[in-house]
Amino acid sequence: MAAGCLRTVAHPHRLRMLQLLLHGEYTVGELAQACDIPSSGASEHLGKMRDRGLLTNRRQGRQIYYSVAEPGLAHIMECIENRFG
């Protein structure tokens, strides 16, 4: 289970999204722009993390907002950022 979770976050775009999401909610479009990828690609990455239970989402009108559902991600990201910047 732990290996599956780590494999899920072990992608440059997903790591960047998690960095942002640890500071608040973002829409798919905002995360796509921050990662310089199409919205469809961002949606796919976010879906994988949501399916793994790492993220949650809520719909407001046509927008979908994502946020971190697993508080332990902050500690994992802190370790990654301390080691790799």
Residue pairs with C-beta under 8 A, 6 or more apart in sequence:
4 52
5 52
5 54
8 14
8 48
8 49
8 52
8 54
9 15
9 18
9 49
9 54
9 73
9 76
11 45
13 35
13 37
13 41
13 42
13 45
14 45
14 48
14 49
15 77
15 80
16 34
16 35
17 26
17 31
17 34
17 35
17 42
17 45
17 46
17 49
17 66
18 49
18 54
18 68
18 73
18 77
19 77
19 81
20 26
20 30
20 31
20 34
21 31
21 55
21 66
21 67
21 68
22 68
22 73
22 74
22 77
24 67
25 65
25 66
25 67
26 34
26 65
26 66
27 63
27 64
27 65
27 66
28 39
28 42
28 43
28 46
28 63
28 64
28 66
29 39
29 42
29 63
31 42
31 46
31 66
32 38
32 39
32 41
32 42
35 42
46 55
46 57
46 66
49 55
50 56
50 57
50 66
50 69
53 69
53 70
54 68
54 69
54 70
54 73
55 66
55 67
55 68
55 69
55 70
56 66
56 67
56 68
56 69
57 64
57 65
57 66
57 67
58 64
58 65
58 67
59 65
68 74
